[in-house]
Amino acid sequence: MPAPLLTIEVSRPAPGRARLRLAGELDYDTAPELVEAADRLRRDGCTELEIDLGAITLCDSSGLSALVVIHRNGTGPIRLTGTSDQLQQLLDRTGLAEVLATGHGSSAAADAASGTG
């Protein structure tokens, strides 16, 4: 059986908060999985979402679109962590870095800074 193109690991570090750690490819085929996972968490009462992109190997326009959809559908903030230099550059060039809160660099550093590690 082939490995999934995208894996999503969900944890809930605090009430109303969820962390989604993504690994693999965030593209046309997998973006709907991420949107559905975020929608489920929102229905379960999570208003703040952290999306760790540290293990993403590919992110295309559909992946970026999924992040925008999650942002627009939300009732609270989303924060992107673990963005690679290439992905951060893509977010900067498209203007999405200004719309989506990004913590450029490793999620471990973001955890340490926020005290959630």
C-alpha positions in Angstrom: 0.0 0.0 0.0 1.5 3.4 -1.0 2.1 6.0 1.6 -0.5 8.8 1.9 0.4 12.0 0.1 -0.5 14.0 3.2 -0.7 13.1 6.8 -2.3 15.3 9.4 -1.6 14.8 13.0 -3.9 16.7 15.4 -3.2 17.6 19.0 -5.1 19.9 21.3 -2.7 21.7 23.6 -5.4 23.8 25.3 -9.2 24.2 25.3 -10.3 25.9 22.1 -6.9 25.4 20.4 -5.7 22.7 18.0 -2.4 22.0 16.3 -2.3 20.3 12.9 1.1 18.9 12.0 1.3 18.2 8.3 3.7 16.0 6.4 3.9 15.3 2.7 2.3 17.2 -0.2 -0.3 19.9 0.1 -1.7 20.2 -3.4 -4.8 19.8 -5.5 -5.3 16.2 -4.4 -4.7 16.7 -0.7 -5.9 20.3 0.1 -9.5 19.2 0.7 -8.3 16.8 3.4 -6.8 19.8 5.3 -9.9 22.0 4.9 -12.1 19.1 6.2 -9.8 18.5 9.2 -9.9 22.2 10.1 -13.7 22.3 9.6 -14.1 19.3 12.0 -11.9 21.0 14.6 -13.9 24.2 14.3 -17.2 22.3 14.7 -15.7 20.7 17.8 -15.1 24.2 19.3 -11.5 24.9 18.4 -11.3 28.6 17.5 -7.5 28.9 17.3 -5.6 26.7 14.9 -1.9 26.3 14.5 -0.8 24.6 11.2 2.7 23.2 11.3 4.1 23.0 7.8 7.5 21.9 8.8 7.3 18.5 7.0 5.5 19.7 3.9 7.5 18.7 0.8 5.3 20.5 -1.8 2.8 23.2 -1.6 1.1 24.4 -4.8 -1.6 27.0 -5.4 -4.3 24.6 -4.2 -2.5 24.3 -0.9 -2.3 28.0 -0.5 -6.0 28.3 -1.4 -6.8 25.7 1.3 -5.0 27.9 3.9 -7.0 30.9 2.8 -10.3 28.9 3.0 -9.4 27.8 6.5 -8.6 31.4 7.4 -11.9 32.7 6.0 -14.1 29.9 7.4 -12.7 30.4 10.9 -14.0 32.2 14.0 -10.6 32.7 15.4 -6.9 33.0 14.3 -4.8 30.5 12.4 -1.1 30.5 12.7 1.3 28.9 10.3 4.6 27.5 11.8 7.5 25.6 10.4 7.4 27.2 7.0 10.4 26.5 4.8 12.3 29.3 3.2 10.7 28.4 -0.1 7.2 28.3 1.3 7.7 31.6 3.2 8.9 33.2 0.0 5.8 32.0 -1.7 3.6 33.4 1.1 5.5 36.7 0.9 5.2 37.0 -2.9 1.5 36.3 -2.9 0.7 38.6 0.0 -0.6 35.8 2.1 2.1 36.3 4.8 0.3 39.6 5.6 -3.1 37.8 5.9 -2.0 34.6 7.6 0.0 34.8 10.8 3.3 33.0 10.1 6.0 31.8 12.5 8.8 31.4 10.0 11.2 28.6 11.1 10.8 25.4 13.2 7.7 24.7 15.2 9.9 23.8 18.1 11.1 27.4 18.2 7.6 28.6 18.0 6.6 26.3 20.8 9.4 27.6 23.0 8.4 31.2 22.3 4.8 30.6 23.0 5.4 28.3 26.0 3.4 25.4 24.5 6.3 23.1 23.9 
